[in-house]
């Protein structure tokens, strides 16, 4: 930290690159207004109404957000449907406590239990409980849990910010996010990067002062009430960044990216069909990862036709370009009511991904039928997540092939697409030659957390969660080398692919296919161009 009463500067860690200059907005959970308690019956009705309102708000956010954010929000919806939790609150009201006090005290006890759990996943869920606690309390106390009111372009500062609160903010006018705690690998950081919102985390203690702020997502600094010299320096850095982005966007129009004379294929990751509306998406070589969890954001698993229409829309957009669709990757940090298992001691190492789908064939078969029908409409590739052994791949292949045969027998056009796997379990990378896969896609986020034994959602472990750790790079290189020897394509679709500082290492590992968010496509192509001409990353 530096500076006096004005010009205070704080340094944290970059979570999302970009620049924001605007009003400084401190957002904390603070107490809502007071309320007057009614009779026991009135308090019970007030709580039931507040829960219904909160559930509707969260469900609306989940439906509009899609993807992984929707899965986190569904965890909160599931909590609101937890009869044991709700009955405990009503019992407290029956003992004479006002609804808001009963709700808060019950949730506080749950939060304390989560925080004291030895499992980092459960600790991370405490923030979801705190978010839910505050939402219902605010509704009970009369503000109806309205979305955060942030002035256009504002720099939002909070201790931490759960995804639901991030999604409530209108970021259309720009702005930035500065967190006192937080993690660059958190879900909120992923949302910020996907939306191009600069974000700095782990800023430490910041006094509640300042009316304007400069947030430098590249240099990981927050400056409060900056003086004229600080503003000039900031604007120079921002202008340089914008020129670099404009140059990168011009490079997008070139037909290919290359490095050392070899073509580098650049694909995009999408979480829902609407992501294809991004202006840069058209320049991609195809879709390297379509997450299908957005289809699970409702109250029930969607039917075959709903799924088919989503897959068909993406294939029609792509034309002859390849589209890689990942089957449901539920479980772990993405619980889905009615699908995933409740109460797993360590869900990250539990029944998730392909393990879960094979255990719930009645759900998996619906998705495979929709994919088999869509396969005839374009260049479809399907990959299974969280694969540990070759036997799992073969079990998935057999189920898929059987479904295709049944569809054809019923006179329904279908085909078995190319099948590949996500390489995100260290065992899969170490035994990659045992898999009879048509392609491999490295999920660097999960691979890194399993290799390094660090929960990527735990901000306290962020310094250890280094994707460039030699052990992580060795497994990436091993997978890429097997693909090169066997003539099998290997891509990487995790956050590393969209991080310019990781590009030299990934290219040196032998990767020639990368899949990134559409918003990062220009920057990555620009970085590859600079590396090809002998320049540095930054």
RACORGI-V752310 format. One record per residue. N is the residue number from 1. SS is DSSP state (A for helix, B for strand, O for the rest). OMEGA is omega in whole degrees, -180 to 180 (* if undefined). NEAR is the number of other C-alpha atoms within 8 Angstrom. Layout:
N|SS|OMEGA|NEAR ; N|SS|OMEGA|NEAR
This chain:
1|O|177|6 ; 2|B|172|7 ; 3|O|179|8 ; 4|O|-178|6 ; 5|O|176|5 ; 6|O|178|9 ; 7|O|179|13 ; 8|B|-179|13 ; 9|B|-179|11 ; 10|B|-180|11 ; 11|B|177|9 ; 12|O|178|11 ; 13|B|180|10 ; 14|B|173|13 ; 15|B|178|14 ; 16|B|-176|15 ; 17|O|179|13 ; 18|O|-176|13 ; 19|B|179|12 ; 20|B|177|15 ; 21|B|-177|12 ; 22|B|180|12 ; 23|B|177|11 ; 24|B|-175|13 ; 25|B|179|10 ; 26|B|-179|8 ; 27|O|178|7 ; 28|O|-175|6 ; 29|O|-175|5 ; 30|O|-177|4 ; 31|O|174|4 ; 32|O|-179|8 ; 33|O|179|8 ; 34|O|176|5 ; 35|O|179|7 ; 36|O|-178|4 ; 37|O|178|7 ; 38|O|178|8 ; 39|O|179|6 ; 40|A|-180|9 ; 41|A|180|7 ; 42|A|-180|8 ; 43|A|178|13 ; 44|A|178|11 ; 45|A|180|8 ; 46|A|179|10 ; 47|A|-179|11 ; 48|A|179|8 ; 49|A|-179|8 ; 50|A|178|11 ; 51|A|179|10 ; 52|A|179|8 ; 53|A|-180|10 ; 54|A|-180|12 ; 55|A|179|10 ; 56|A|179|8 ; 57|A|-177|8 ; 58|A|179|13 ; 59|A|178|12 ; 60|A|178|8 ; 61|A|-179|13 ; 62|A|-178|14 ; 63|A|-178|10 ; 64|A|-176|6 ; 65|A|-178|9 ; 66|O|174|15 ; 67|A|-175|12 ; 68|A|178|11 ; 69|A|-180|12 ; 70|A|-179|14 ; 71|A|179|17 ; 72|A|180|12 ; 73|A|178|14 ; 74|A|176|15 ; 75|A|179|13 ; 76|A|177|12 ; 77|A|179|11 ; 78|A|178|9 ; 79|A|179|8 ; 80|A|178|10 ; 81|O|-180|7 ; 82|O|-175|8 ; 83|A|180|6 ; 84|A|-180|6 ; 85|A|-176|10 ; 86|A|180|10 ; 87|A|179|8 ; 88|A|179|9 ; 89|A|179|12 ; 90|A|176|10 ; 91|A|179|8 ; 92|A|176|10 ; 93|A|179|14 ; 94|A|178|8 ; 95|O|174|6 ; 96|O|-179|7 ; 97|O|174|9 ; 98|O|-175|10 ; 99|A|-178|14 ; 100|A|179|11 ; 101|A|180|8 ; 102|A|180|13 ; 103|A|-178|11 ; 104|A|-177|11 ; 105|A|179|8 ; 106|A|179|11 ; 107|A|178|11 ; 108|A|178|10 ; 109|A|178|8 ; 110|A|-180|9 ; 111|A|178|11 ; 112|A|178|9 ; 113|A|-180|8 ; 114|A|-178|11 ; 115|A|-179|10 ; 116|A|-180|7 ; 117|O|179|9 ; 118|O|-176|5 ; 119|O|-177|8 ; 120|A|180|9 ; 121|A|-180|12 ; 122|A|177|10 ; 123|A|-180|13 ; 124|A|-179|11 ; 125|A|-180|9 ; 126|A|179|12 ; 127|A|176|9 ; 128|A|178|11 ; 129|A|180|12 ; 130|A|178|11 ; 131|A|180|10 ; 132|A|178|9 ; 133|A|-175|12 ; 134|A|-180|10 ; 135|A|-178|10 ; 136|A|179|13 ; 137|A|180|12 ; 138|A|178|13 ; 139|A|179|13 ; 140|A|-176|14 ; 141|O|166|12 ; 142|O|-179|8 ; 143|O|176|10 ; 144|O|176|9 ; 145|O|-178|9 ; 146|O|178|5 ; 147|O|179|7 ; 148|O|178|7 ; 149|O|-178|5 ; 150|O|179|9 ; 151|O|-178|6 ; 152|O|179|11 ; 153|O|-177|13 ; 154|O|174|15 ; 155|B|-175|17 ; 156|B|179|13 ; 157|B|180|12 ; 158|B|174|11 ; 159|O|172|9 ; 160|O|-178|8 ; 161|O|178|10 ; 162|O|-178|10 ; 163|A|-177|12 ; 164|A|180|10 ; 165|A|177|10 ; 166|A|-176|9 ; 167|A|178|9 ; 168|A|-176|9 ; 169|O|176|10 ; 170|O|-178|8 ; 171|O|-175|9 ; 172|O|180|5 ; 173|O|-178|7 ; 174|O|-178|10 ; 175|O|-178|15 ; 176|B|-176|14 ; 177|B|179|12 ; 178|B|-177|14 ; 179|B|178|15 ; 180|O|176|14 ; 181|O|176|11 ; 182|O|-177|12 ; 183|O|177|14 ; 184|O|179|13 ; 185|O|-178|11 ; 186|O|178|12 ; 187|A|178|10 ; 188|A|178|10 ; 189|A|178|13 ; 190|A|178|9 ; 191|A|-180|10 ; 192|A|179|12 ; 193|A|-179|12 ; 194|A|-178|9 ; 195|A|179|7 ; 196|O|180|10 ; 197|O|178|15 ; 198|B|-177|18 ; 199|B|177|17 ; 200|B|-178|20 ; 201|B|176|15 ; 202|O|-180|11 ; 203|O|179|14 ; 204|O|-177|7 ; 205|O|178|5 ; 206|O|179|7 ; 207|O|-178|4 ; 208|O|179|5 ; 209|O|176|5 ; 210|O|177|8 ; 211|O|176|9 ; 212|B|-177|11 ; 213|B|171|16 ; 214|B|178|16 ; 215|B|-179|18 ; 216|B|-178|15 ; 217|O|179|15 ; 218|O|179|9 ; 219|O|178|6 ; 220|O|180|12 ; 221|B|173|13 ; 222|B|179|13 ; 223|B|-178|12 ; 224|B|-178|15 ; 225|O|-174|11 ; 226|O|174|14 ; 227|O|-174|8 ; 228|A|-179|6 ; 229|A|178|7 ; 230|A|179|9 ; 231|A|180|10 ; 232|A|179|8 ; 233|A|179|8 ; 234|A|-177|10 ; 235|A|176|8 ; 236|A|180|8 ; 237|A|180|8 ; 238|A|180|10 ; 239|A|178|8 ; 240|A|179|8 ; 241|A|-179|9 ; 242|A|177|8 ; 243|A|179|8 ; 244|A|179|8 ; 245|A|179|10 ; 246|A|178|8 ; 247|A|180|9 ; 248|A|-179|12 ; 249|A|176|11 ; 250|A|179|8 ; 251|A|180|10 ; 252|A|-175|13 ; 253|O|176|7 ; 254|O|-172|7 ; 255|O|-176|5 ; 256|O|169|7 ; 257|B|180|12 ; 258|B|180|11 ; 259|B|-178|11 ; 260|O|176|5 ; 261|O|180|5 ; 262|B|179|7 ; 263|B|175|9 ; 264|B|179|11 ; 265|B|-180|10 ; 266|B|180|14 ; 267|B|177|13 ; 268|B|172|16 ; 269|B|174|14 ; 270|B|179|13 ; 271|O|179|13 ; 272|O|-175|11 ; 273|A|-177|9 ; 274|A|180|5 ; 275|A|-180|9 ; 276|A|179|8 ; 277|A|178|6 ; 278|O|-174|8 ; 279|O|-176|5 ; 280|O|-175|11 ; 281|A|-176|11 ; 282|A|-176|6 ; 283|A|-179|7 ; 284|O|176|11 ; 285|O|-179|10 ; 286|B|179|11 ; 287|B|-178|16 ; 288|B|179|16 ; 289|B|168|13 ; 290|B|176|13 ; 291|O|-178|15 ; 292|O|-178|14 ; 293|A|179|14 ; 294|A|179|13 ; 295|A|-178|10 ; 296|A|-175|12 ; 297|O|179|13 ; 298|O|-178|9 ; 299|O|-180|6 ; 300|O|178|7 ; 301|O|-176|8 ; 302|O|-179|9 ; 303|O|-175|7 ; 304|A|-176|10 ; 305|A|178|7 ; 306|A|179|8 ; 307|A|-179|12 ; 308|A|-179|12 ; 309|A|179|8 ; 310|A|-180|9 ; 311|A|-179|11 ; 312|A|180|10 ; 313|A|-179|9 ; 314|A|179|10 ; 315|A|178|14 ; 316|A|178|9 ; 317|A|-174|6 ; 318|A|-176|12 ; 319|O|180|8 ; 320|O|178|6 ; 321|O|-179|9 ; 322|B|176|13 ; 323|B|179|15 ; 324|B|-180|12 ; 325|B|178|13 ; 326|B|177|13 ; 327|O|-172|13 ; 328|O|177|11 ; 329|O|-180|14 ; 330|O|-178|12 ; 331|B|-177|16 ; 332|O|179|11 ; 333|O|-180|8 ; 334|B|180|11 ; 335|O|178|14 ; 336|O|-179|12 ; 337|O|179|9 ; 338|O|-179|5 ; 339|O|-179|7 ; 340|O|-179|12 ; 341|O|177|8 ; 342|O|170|4 ; 343|O|176|4 ; 344|O|-178|7 ; 345|O|180|5 ; 346|O|-172|8 ; 347|A|178|12 ; 348|A|179|9 ; 349|A|-174|7 ; 350|O|-178|9 ; 351|O|-176|11 ; 352|O|178|16 ; 353|O|-179|15 ; 354|A|178|15 ; 355|A|-179|11 ; 356|A|-178|12 ; 357|A|178|12 ; 358|A|178|10 ; 359|A|179|6 ; 360|O|-174|9 ; 361|A|-180|8 ; 362|A|176|6 ; 363|A|-178|9 ; 364|A|-177|10 ; 365|A|179|11 ; 366|A|179|10 ; 367|A|-179|11 ; 368|A|176|10 ; 369|A|-180|13 ; 370|A|180|13 ; 371|A|180|10 ; 372|A|178|15 ; 373|A|-179|13 ; 374|A|-174|14 ; 375|A|-179|13 ; 376|A|-174|9 ; 377|A|-178|9 ; 378|O|-177|12 ; 379|O|-175|11 ; 380|B|171|13 ; 381|B|-179|12 ; 382|B|178|12 ; 383|B|180|12 ; 384|B|179|14 ; 385|O|173|14 ; 386|O|179|13 ; 387|O|-179|17 ; 388|O|-176|8 ; 389|O|178|9 ; 390|A|180|10 ; 391|A|179|6 ; 392|A|178|11 ; 393|A|-178|13 ; 394|A|177|8 ; 395|A|177|9 ; 396|A|179|10 ; 397|A|-179|9 ; 398|A|179|8 ; 399|A|-180|9 ; 400|A|-179|13 ; 401|A|178|9 ; 402|A|-180|8 ; 403|A|178|12 ; 404|A|-180|13 ; 405|A|180|8 ; 406|A|177|8 ; 407|A|180|12 ; 408|A|179|10 ; 409|A|179|7 ; 410|O|178|6 ; 411|O|180|6 ; 412|O|-179|8 ; 413|O|-178|8 ; 414|O|174|12 ; 415|O|178|9 ; 416|O|180|9 ; 417|O|173|9 ; 418|B|-179|9 ; 419|B|177|12 ; 420|B|-180|13 ; 421|B|168|13 ; 422|B|174|13 ; 423|B|-179|15 ; 424|O|174|17 ; 425|O|-178|12 ; 426|A|180|11 ; 427|A|179|8 ; 428|A|179|12 ; 429|A|-178|13 ; 430|A|-179|9 ; 431|O|-172|8 ; 432|A|-178|9 ; 433|A|-178|6 ; 434|A|-176|6 ; 435|O|176|9 ; 436|O|-177|6 ; 437|O|178|9 ; 438|O|179|9 ; 439|B|178|12 ; 440|B|175|14 ; 441|B|-176|12 ; 442|B|175|14 ; 443|O|-170|12 ; 444|A|-179|13 ; 445|A|-180|12 ; 446|A|180|9 ; 447|A|-180|14 ; 448|A|-177|14 ; 449|A|178|12 ; 450|A|179|11 ; 451|A|-175|9 ; 452|A|-179|9 ; 453|O|180|6 ; 454|O|174|11 ; 455|O|-175|9 ; 456|O|177|12 ; 457|O|-178|10 ; 458|O|-177|12 ; 459|A|-179|12 ; 460|A|-178|6 ; 461|A|-176|10 ; 462|O|179|12 ; 463|O|-180|6 ; 464|O|-175|7 ; 465|O|-175|11 ; 466|O|-179|8 ; 467|O|179|10 ; 468|O|175|8 ; 469|O|-178|7 ; 470|A|-179|6 ; 471|A|178|7 ; 472|A|-179|13 ; 473|A|180|13 ; 474|A|180|9 ; 475|A|176|11 ; 476|A|180|12 ; 477|A|180|11 ; 478|A|180|10 ; 479|A|180|12 ; 480|A|-180|12 ; 481|A|177|10 ; 482|A|179|11 ; 483|A|-179|13 ; 484|A|-179|9 ; 485|A|-174|7 ; 486|A|-178|6 ; 487|O|-179|6 ; 488|O|-178|11 ; 489|B|177|10 ; 490|B|177|14 ; 491|B|175|13 ; 492|B|-174|14 ; 493|O|180|16 ; 494|O|-177|12 ; 495|A|-180|9 ; 496|A|-176|12 ; 497|A|-179|14 ; 498|A|-179|12 ; 499|O|-177|9 ; 500|A|-178|10 ; 501|A|-180|7 ; 502|A|-173|10 ; 503|A|180|12 ; 504|A|-179|8 ; 505|A|-179|9 ; 506|A|178|12 ; 507|A|178|9 ; 508|A|175|7 ; 509|O|178|12 ; 510|O|180|9 ; 511|O|178|13 ; 512|O|177|11 ; 513|B|-179|12 ; 514|B|179|14 ; 515|B|-173|17 ; 516|B|171|16 ; 517|B|-178|11 ; 518|A|-179|12 ; 519|A|-179|10 ; 520|A|-173|9 ; 521|A|-178|16 ; 522|A|-179|13 ; 523|A|-178|11 ; 524|A|178|11 ; 525|A|178|13 ; 526|A|-180|13 ; 527|A|178|11 ; 528|A|179|12 ; 529|A|179|11 ; 530|A|179|11 ; 531|A|-179|12 ; 532|A|-179|10 ; 533|O|176|6 ; 534|O|180|6 ; 535|O|179|7 ; 536|O|-178|6 ; 537|O|-176|8 ; 538|O|*|3
